[in-house]
Amino acid sequence: MKLDPFYLIVDSGEWIARLVPLGVKLVQLRIKNRPRTELCAEIRRAVAVCAKHQCQLIVNDYWRLAIEEGCGFVHLGQEDLATADLDAIRASGLKLGVSTHDERELEIALAAKPDYIALGPVYTMILKPMKWPPQGLTRLSEWKSRIGDLPLVAIGGLNVERIEGVLAHGADKGIHRPYACPGNLRLV
């Protein structure tokens, strides 16, 4: 499986509608704490925009909605992985990405037979507090040697200057989360 090396995370269908037409080829829709009707509308909007522009959409957490809306990928954290119906996910044809932060989580993720593994935070995060310390580039290399050909996604504290090092240490992708500033977009 091949994924675009630039893996964008956004929190709305609006961001997808704004950024995907600019050439984004891989995007995760990560929405938290919204009513089901709003989630469905956001996912539908994202699916339509991504289909029109040949962009791969990954839905964060909501594996049931991803199945219902005909998405291609779902990304699960460890808590969601513990309660997800992996047989239903596979039967639907959804591909699976899983977040990891330590050795135990990597073993749990590998047992789920994901289509990619994410490791993070690689660097210190400024957008949200993390209970895990930065993993660093050495851990990326270790993870890559353990997972072999499975794609490895680097999460957390990435910016343009850090991408080369992340890719050189085994990550196949880097995740960037944009956020709105007055009149512009920044990568964090």
VEXFIRO-915355 format. One record per atom (N, C-alpha, C): residue in one letter; z, x negated, y; atom name; chain. Coordinates in steps of 0.1 Angstrom, whole numbers. Layout:
% residues N
  residuo      z      x      y  atomo  cadena
        a      Z      X      Y     CA       A
...
% end
This chain:
% residues 188
  residuo      z      x      y  atomo  cadena
        m      0     -8    -12      N       A
        m      0      0      0     CA       A
        m      0     -9     12      C       A
        k     -8     -5     22      N       A
        k     -9    -13     35     CA       A
        k     -5     -3     46      C       A
        l      4     -8     54      N       A
        l      8     -1     67     CA       A
        l      5    -10     79      C       A
        d      2     -4     90      N       A
        d     -1    -11    102     CA       A
        d     11    -19    106      C       A
        p     10    -31    111      N       A
        p     22    -40    114     CA       A
        p     30    -35    126      C       A
        f     24    -27    134      N       A
        f     31    -22    146     CA       A
        f     36     -8    142      C       A
        y     49     -6    140      N       A
        y     55      6    135     CA       A
        y     64     12    147      C       A
        l     59     22    153      N       A
        l     65     28    164     CA       A
        l     74     39    160      C       A
        i     86     41    167      N       A
        i     95     52    165     CA       A
        i     96     60    178      C       A
        v     94     73    177      N       A
        v     96     81    188     CA       A
        v    104     94    185      C       A
        d    109    101    195      N       A
        d    118    112    193     CA       A
        d    112    125    196      C       A
        s     99    126    197      N       A
        s     93    139    200     CA       A
        s     78    139    197      C       A
        g     72    151    195      N       A
        g     58    152    194     CA       A
        g     51    149    207      C       A
        e     58    151    218      N       A
        e     52    148    231     CA       A
        e     49    133    232      C       A
        w     58    124    227      N       A
        w     55    110    227     CA       A
        w     44    107    218      C       A
        i     43    113    207      N       A
        i     32    111    198     CA       A
        i     19    115    204      C       A
        a     18    126    211      N       A
        a      6    131    218     CA       A
        a      2    121    229      C       A
        r     12    114    235      N       A
        r      9    105    246     CA       A
        r      4     91    241      C       A
        l     10     86    230      N       A
        l      8     73    225     CA       A
        l     -2     71    214      C       A
        v     -3     80    205      N       A
        v    -12     79    194     CA       A
        v    -27     78    199      C       A
        p    -31     86    209      N       A
        p    -45     84    213     CA       A
        p    -48     71    220      C       A
        l    -38     63    223      N       A
        l    -40     50    228     CA       A
        l    -42     39    218      C       A
        g    -42     43    205      N       A
        g    -45     34    194     CA       A
        g    -33     31    184      C       A
        v    -22     38    186      N       A
        v    -11     36    176     CA       A
        v    -16     41    162      C       A
        k    -13     34    152      N       A
        k    -18     37    139     CA       A
        k     -7     40    129      C       A
        l      6     38    133      N       A
        l     17     41    124     CA       A
        l     29     45    133      C       A
        v     34     57    131      N       A
        v     45     62    140     CA       A
        v     55     70    132      C       A
        q     67     68    135      N       A
        q     78     76    129     CA       A
        q     83     86    139      C       A
        l     84     99    134      N       A
        l     90    109    143     CA       A
        l    105    110    139      C       A
        r    113    106    148      N       A
        r    128    106    145     CA       A
        r    135    115    154      C       A
        i    138    127    150      N       A
        i    144    137    158     CA       A
        i    158    140    152      C       A
        k    168    141    160      N       A
        k    181    144    155     CA       A
        k    186    157    162      C       A
        n    194    164    154      N       A
        n    201    176    158     CA       A
        n    193    186    166      C       A
        r    183    191    160      N       A
        r    175    202    166     CA       A
        r    174    214    156      C       A
        p    172    226    161      N       A
        p    171    237    152     CA       A
        p    158    236    144      C       A
        r    158    242    132      N       A
        r    147    241    123     CA       A
        r    134    245    129      C       A
        t    134    256    137      N       A
        t    121    260    143     CA       A
        t    115    250    152      C       A
        e    124    243    160      N       A
        e    119    233    169     CA       A
        e    114    221    161      C       A
        l    121    217    150      N       A
        l    117    206    142     CA       A
        l    103    209    136      C       A
        c    101    221    131      N       A
        c     88    224    125     CA       A
        c     77    223    135      C       A
        a     80    228    147      N       A
        a     70    228    158     CA       A
        a     67    213    161      C       A
        e     77    205    162      N       A
        e     75    191    166     CA       A
        e     67    184    154      C       A
        i     70    186    142      N       A
        i     63    180    131     CA       A
        i     49    185    130      C       A
        r     46    198    132      N       A
        r     33    203    132     CA       A
        r     24    196    143      C       A
        r     30    195    155      N       A
        r     23    189    166     CA       A
        r     20    174    162      C       A
        a     29    167    157      N       A
        a     27    153    153     CA       A
        a     17    152    142      C       A
        v     17    161    132      N       A
        v      7    160    121     CA       A
        v     -7    162    127      C       A
        a     -9    172    136      N       A
        a    -22    175    142     CA       A
        a    -27    163    150      C       A
        v    -19    157    158      N       A
        v    -23    146    167     CA       A
        v    -26    134    158      C       A
        c    -18    131    148      N       A
        c    -20    119    139     CA       A
        c    -32    121    131      C       A
        a    -35    133    126      N       A
        a    -47    135    118     CA       A
        a    -60    133    127      C       A
        k    -59    138    139      N       A
        k    -71    136    148     CA       A
        k    -74    122    151      C       A
        h    -64    113    151      N       A
        h    -65     99    155     CA       A
        h    -63     89    144      C       A
        q    -64     94    132      N       A
        q    -62     86    120     CA       A
        q    -50     77    121      C       A
        c    -39     83    124      N       A
        c    -26     76    125     CA       A
        c    -17     81    114      C       A
        q    -10     72    108      N       A
        q      0     75     97     CA       A
        q     13     80    103      C       A
        l     17     92    100      N       A
        l     29     98    104     CA       A
        l     40     96     94      C       A
        i     52     92     98      N       A
        i     64     91     90     CA       A
        i     74    100     96      C       A
        v     79    110     88      N       A
        v     90    118     93     CA       A
        v    103    113     89      C       A
        n    112    111     98      N       A
        n    126    106     95     CA       A
        n    135    117     90      C       A
        d    142    115     79      N       A
        d    152    124     74     CA       A
        d    148    137     68      C       A
        y    140    144     74      N       A
        y    137    158     70     CA       A
        y    126    159     59      C       A
        w    130    155     47      N       A
        w    121    154     36     CA       A
        w    116    168     32      C       A
        r    124    178     32      N       A
        r    119    192     29     CA       A
        r    108    196     39      C       A
        l    111    194     52      N       A
        l    101    198     62     CA       A
        l     88    190     60      C       A
        a     90    177     57      N       A
        a     78    168     55     CA       A
        a     69    174     44      C       A
        i     76    178     33      N       A
        i     68    184     22     CA       A
        i     62    197     27      C       A
        e     69    206     33      N       A
        e     64    219     38     CA       A
        e     52    217     47      C       A
        e     53    207     56      N       A
        e     42    205     66     CA       A
        e     31    196     62      C       A
        g     31    192     49      N       A
        g     20    184     44     CA       A
        g     20    169     49      C       A
        c     31    163     52      N       A
        c     31    150     57     CA       A
        c     29    140     46      C       A
        g     26    128     50      N       A
        g     23    117     40     CA       A
        g     35    109     37      C       A
        f     44    107     46      N       A
        f     56     98     44     CA       A
        f     69    105     49      C       A
        v     80    100     43      N       A
        v     93    104     48     CA       A
        v    101     91     48      C       A
        h    109     89     58      N       A
        h    118     77     58     CA       A
        h    133     82     57      C       A
        l    140     77     48      N       A
        l    154     81     46     CA       A
        l    164     70     48      C       A
        g    175     73     55      N       A
        g    186     64     55     CA       A
        g    194     66     42      C       A
        q    204     58     41      N       A
        q    212     58     28     CA       A
        q    219     72     26      C       A
        e    224     77     37      N       A
        e    231     90     35     CA       A
        e    221    101     31      C       A
        d    210    102     37      N       A
        d    200    112     33     CA       A
        d    194    109     19      C       A
        l    193     96     16      N       A
        l    187     92      2     CA       A
        l    197     97     -9      C       A
        a    210     97     -6      N       A
        a    220    101    -16     CA       A
        a    219    116    -19      C       A
        t    213    124    -10      N       A
        t    213    138    -13     CA       A
        t    198    143    -15      C       A
        a    189    135    -13      N       A
        a    175    139    -14     CA       A
        a    171    141    -29      C       A
        d    161    150    -30      N       A
        d    155    153    -43     CA       A
        d    143    144    -45      C       A
        l    145    132    -51      N       A
        l    134    123    -52     CA       A
        l    123    128    -61      C       A
        d    126    136    -71      N       A
        d    116    142    -79     CA       A
        d    107    151    -71      C       A
        a    113    159    -62      N       A
        a    105    168    -54     CA       A
        a     97    160    -44      C       A
        i    102    149    -38      N       A
        i     95    141    -29     CA       A
        i     83    135    -36      C       A
        r     85    129    -48      N       A
        r     73    123    -55     CA       A
        r     63    134    -60      C       A
        a     68    145    -64      N       A
        a     59    156    -69     CA       A
        a     50    161    -58      C       A
        s     55    160    -46      N       A
        s     47    165    -34     CA       A
        s     37    155    -29      C       A
        g     38    143    -34      N       A
        g     29    132    -30     CA       A
        g     34    124    -18      C       A
        l     46    128    -13      N       A
        l     52    120     -1     CA       A
        l     54    106     -6      C       A
        k     51     97      3      N       A
        k     55     83      2     CA       A
        k     69     81      8      C       A
        l     77     72      3      N       A
        l     91     71      7     CA       A
        l     94     57     13      C       A
        g    101     57     24      N       A
        g    106     45     30     CA       A
        g    121     46     31      C       A
        v    129     35     29      N       A
        v    143     36     28     CA       A
        v    149     25     37      C       A
        s    159     28     45      N       A
        s    167     18     53     CA       A
        s    177     11     44      C       A
        t    179     -2     47      N       A
        t    189     -9     41     CA       A
        t    196    -18     51      C       A
        h    209    -21     48      N       A
        h    217    -29     58     CA       A
        h    225    -40     50      C       A
        d    226    -39     37      N       A
        d    234    -49     30     CA       A
        d    229    -49     15      C       A
        e    235    -57      7      N       A
        e    231    -59     -7     CA       A
        e    232    -46    -15      C       A
        r    243    -39    -13      N       A
        r    245    -27    -21     CA       A
        r    234    -17    -18      C       A
        e    231    -15     -5      N       A
        e    221     -6     -1     CA       A
        e    207    -10     -6      C       A
        l    205    -22     -6      N       A
        l    192    -27    -12     CA       A
        l    190    -23    -26      C       A
        e    201    -24    -34      N       A
        e    200    -20    -48     CA       A
        e    198     -5    -50      C       A
        i    205      3    -41      N       A
        i    203     17    -42     CA       A
        i    189     21    -38      C       A
        a    184     14    -27      N       A
        a    170     17    -23     CA       A
        a    160     14    -34      C       A
        l    161      2    -40      N       A
        l    152     -2    -50     CA       A
        l    152      7    -62      C       A
        a    164     13    -65      N       A
        a    165     22    -77     CA       A
        a    157     35    -74      C       A
        a    155     38    -61      N       A
        a    148     50    -57     CA       A
        a    133     48    -58      C       A
        k    129     36    -60      N       A
        k    114     32    -61     CA       A
        k    107     36    -49      C       A
        p    111     31    -37      N       A
        p    104     34    -25     CA       A
        p     91     28    -23      C       A
        d     83     32    -13      N       A
        d     70     26    -10     CA       A
        d     72     15      0      C       A
        y     83     15      7      N       A
        y     86      3     16     CA       A
        y    101      3     18      C       A
        i    106     -9     21      N       A
        i    121    -11     24     CA       A
        i    122    -15     39      C       A
        a    131    -10     46      N       A
        a    134    -14     59     CA       A
        a    148    -21     59      C       A
        l    149    -32     67      N       A
        l    161    -40     68     CA       A
        l    165    -40     83      C       A
        g    177    -38     86      N       A
        g    181    -39    100     CA       A
        g    196    -38    101      C       A
        p    201    -40    113      N       A
        p    193    -45    125     CA       A
        p    191    -60    123      C       A
        v    179    -64    126      N       A
        v    176    -78    125     CA       A
        v    183    -86    137      C       A
        y    182    -80    149      N       A
        y    189    -85    161     CA       A
        y    199    -75    166      C       A
        t    206    -79    176      N       A
        t    216    -70    182     CA       A
        t    208    -58    188      C       A
        m    214    -46    186      N       A
        m    208    -34    191     CA       A
        m    214    -31    205      C       A
        i    206    -26    214      N       A
        i    211    -22    227     CA       A
        i    211     -7    229      C       A
        l    203      0    220      N       A
        l    201     15    222     CA       A
        l    212     23    216      C       A
        k    218     18    205      N       A
        k    229     25    199     CA       A
        k    238     15    192      C       A
        p    251     19    191      N       A
        p    260     10    184     CA       A
        p    257     10    169      C       A
        m    258     -1    162      N       A
        m    256     -3    148     CA       A
        m    269     -8    141      C       A
        k    271     -3    129      N       A
        k    283     -7    122     CA       A
        k    280    -20    114      C       A
        w    267    -24    114      N       A
        w    263    -36    107     CA       A
        w    260    -47    117      C       A
        p    264    -59    114      N       A
        p    260    -70    123     CA       A
        p    245    -73    122      C       A
        p    240    -81    132      N       A
        p    226    -84    130     CA       A
        p    223    -92    117      C       A
        q    212    -89    111      N       A
        q    209    -95     98     CA       A
        q    203   -108     99      C       A
        g    195   -110    109      N       A
        g    188   -123    112     CA       A
        g    176   -125    104      C       A
        l    169   -136    107      N       A
        l    156   -139    101     CA       A
        l    157   -144     87      C       A
        t    168   -151     84      N       A
        t    171   -156     71     CA       A
        t    172   -145     61      C       A
        r    179   -135     65      N       A
        r    181   -123     56     CA       A
        r    167   -116     53      C       A
        l    158   -116     63      N       A
        l    145   -110     61     CA       A
        l    138   -118     50      C       A
        s    138   -131     51      N       A
        s    132   -140     40     CA       A
        s    138   -137     27      C       A
        e    151   -136     26      N       A
        e    158   -133     13     CA       A
        e    153   -119      8      C       A
        w    153   -109     16      N       A
        w    149    -95     12     CA       A
        w    135    -96      7      C       A
        k    126   -103     14      N       A
        k    112   -103     10     CA       A
        k    111   -110     -4      C       A
        s    118   -120     -6      N       A
        s    117   -127    -19     CA       A
        s    122   -118    -31      C       A
        r    132   -109    -27      N       A
        r    137   -100    -37     CA       A
        r    128    -88    -40      C       A
        i    121    -83    -30      N       A
        i    113    -71    -32     CA       A
        i     98    -74    -35      C       A
        g     94    -86    -34      N       A
        g     81    -90    -38     CA       A
        g     70    -83    -30      C       A
        d     61    -76    -36      N       A
        d     49    -71    -29     CA       A
        d     52    -58    -21      C       A
        l     64    -52    -23      N       A
        l     68    -40    -16     CA       A
        l     69    -43     -1      C       A
        p     62    -35      7      N       A
        p     63    -38     22     CA       A
        p     77    -38     27      C       A
        l     80    -48     36      N       A
        l     93    -49     42     CA       A
        l     91    -47     57      C       A
        v    100    -38     62      N       A
        v     99    -34     77     CA       A
        v    112    -39     83      C       A
        a    110    -46     94      N       A
        a    122    -51    102     CA       A
        a    125    -41    113      C       A
        i    138    -38    114      N       A
        i    143    -28    123     CA       A
        i    154    -34    132      C       A
        g    154    -31    145      N       A
        g    165    -34    153     CA       A
        g    164    -46    162      C       A
        g    165    -43    175      N       A
        g    165    -54    185     CA       A
        g    152    -62    187      C       A
        l    142    -56    182      N       A
        l    129    -63    183     CA       A
        l    122    -61    197      C       A
        n    115    -71    201      N       A
        n    107    -71    213     CA       A
        n     95    -79    210      C       A
        v     86    -80    220      N       A
        v     73    -87    218     CA       A
        v     76   -101    215      C       A
        e     85   -108    221      N       A
        e     88   -122    219     CA       A
        e     93   -125    205      C       A
        r     99   -115    198      N       A
        r    106   -117    185     CA       A
        r     96   -114    173      C       A
        i     85   -107    176      N       A
        i     77   -103    165     CA       A
        i     71   -114    157      C       A
        e     67   -125    163      N       A
        e     61   -136    155     CA       A
        e     71   -141    145      C       A
        g     84   -143    149      N       A
        g     94   -148    140     CA       A
        g     97   -139    129      C       A
        v     97   -126    132      N       A
        v    100   -116    122     CA       A
        v     89   -116    111      C       A
        l     76   -116    116      N       A
        l     65   -116    106     CA       A
        l     65   -129     98      C       A
        a     68   -140    105      N       A
        a     68   -153     98     CA       A
        a     79   -154     87      C       A
        h     90   -146     88      N       A
        h    101   -146     79     CA       A
        h    100   -135     68      C       A
        g     88   -129     67      N       A
        g     86   -120     55     CA       A
        g     84   -106     59      C       A
        a     87   -101     71      N       A
        a     85    -87     74     CA       A
        a     70    -84     74      C       A
        d     66    -73     69      N       A
        d     52    -69     70     CA       A
        d     50    -60     82      C       A
        k     61    -55     87      N       A
        k     60    -46     99     CA       A
        k     72    -49    108      C       A
        g     71    -45    120      N       A
        g     82    -45    130     CA       A
        g     83    -31    136      C       A
        i     95    -27    137      N       A
        i     97    -13    143     CA       A
        i    101    -15    158      C       A
        h     95     -7    166      N       A
        h     98     -7    180     CA       A
        h    101      7    184      C       A
        r    111      9    192      N       A
        r    114     22    197     CA       A
        r    112     23    212      C       A
        p    103     31    216      N       A
        p    101     32    231     CA       A
        p    110     42    237      C       A
        y    114     40    249      N       A
        y    121     50    256     CA       A
        y    116     51    270      C       A
        a    118     63    276      N       A
        a    112     65    289     CA       A
        a    120     59    300      C       A
        c    114     53    309      N       A
        c    120     48    321     CA       A
        c    112     55    332      C       A
        p    117     55    344      N       A
        p    109     62    355     CA       A
        p     95     56    356      C       A
        g     85     63    351      N       A
        g     72     60    353     CA       A
        g     66     49    344      C       A
        n     74     45    333      N       A
        n     68     35    325     CA       A
        n     74     36    311      C       A
        l     69     27    302      N       A
        l     74     26    288     CA       A
        l     78     12    285      C       A
        r     89     11    279      N       A
        r     94     -3    275     CA       A
        r     96     -4    260      C       A
        l     94    -15    255      N       A
        l     97    -18    241     CA       A
        l    110    -25    240      C       A
        v    118    -20    230      N       A
        v    131    -26    229     CA       A
        v    132    -31    215      C       A
% end
